[in-house]
Amino acid sequence: MVSRRREVSHASARSLLMTLLGEFVLPRDRPVWTSVLVEALSAFDVEEKSARQALARTAAEGWLVSERVGRRVRWSLTPPGRRLLTEGARRIYEFGSTESQWDGRWLVVLVSVPEAKRDLRRQVRTQLTWAGFGSPEAGVWVTPHTNREAEALSVLKDLGLASGAMSFTATYGVLGSESTMVDRAWDLSELEERYEAFIDEFTGPSPADRSAALLAQTRLVHEWRRFPFLDPQLPRDLLPANWSGAQAAELFHHKHAEWRPAAQRRWDELVSEENSH
């Protein structure tokens, strides 16, 4: 059920706050009182102290700025915070909504990192994985998205590895099989399990009222926002039959559109109630 309540860590409190900011504060371009954000987070079992700490950390990172009005404080997105959330919203809402045709070409990046430099190897793996690359062999990174070469170059420049790296585009040859390479480069079974868990959680009856809709909508977006970073978005030709990611994407976009009006109205009610104090 989407209303399932869970205890959350400090890191999760901040992550939930970012979801609320992107879904409800970003579209309005108006300051929001601390009490509104604390009340919204309390629905996810975030204690007031943790909520206030999440606000303070988010402000310290430059995404929010506070303004004291009498004894109360309200928060506004900074220009960098607005840009961050706008890009995040674009990534979240566009993900899974379109499917481009694949021309069969691969971008291949070769980058060698000495075994002794484990932290550097970890950074390469983390950042290239976020960019959608998979590694079928040590030092070899591949993606069917050939337009991500500039992103790979930026990552490797930042890590001081660009001068020794190589990249090229190619079609798969006759040795071995493309499907075996995909299996070695990406753990699609674990990703599919995550998609199936998402489907299980958000398939069911609609929220009973506006408060439940706000909770469900926030949880829906919060869970979905992970997938653009986990899913390499492989072309359909490279995916297993009956890939659950397609069903999960359809479910997300349907539920988001269905629940959004009631959730947004409830947010406006919370803001209006606080403004009347």
Sequence and secondary structure as in RCSB ss.txt:
>XXXX:A:sequence
MVSRRREVSHASARSLLMTLLGEFVLPRDRPVWTSVLVEALSAFDVEEKSARQALARTAAEGWLVSERVGRRVRW
SLTPPGRRLLTEGARRIYEFGSTESQWDGRWLVVLVSVPEAKRDLRRQVRTQLTWAGFGSPEAGVWVTPHTNREA
EALSVLKDLGLASGAMSFTATYGVLGSESTMVDRAWDLSELEERYEAFIDEFTGPSPADRSAALLAQTRLVHEWR
RFPFLDPQLPRDLLPANWSGAQAAELFHHKHAEWRPAAQRRWDELVSEENSH
>XXXX:A:secstr
 TT      HHHHHHHHHHHIIIIITTT S EEHHHHHHHHHTTT  HHHHHHHHHHHHHTTSEEEEEETTEEEE
EE HHHHHHHHHHHHHHHHTTT      SEEEEEE    TT HHHHHHHHHHHHHTT EEEETTEEEES GGGHH
HHHHHHHHTT GGG EEEEEE  SSS HHHHHHHH  HHHHHHHHHHHHHHH S   SSHHHHHHHHHHHHHHHT
THHHH     GGGS TT HHHHHHHHHHHHHHHHHHHHHHHHHHHHHHHHT 
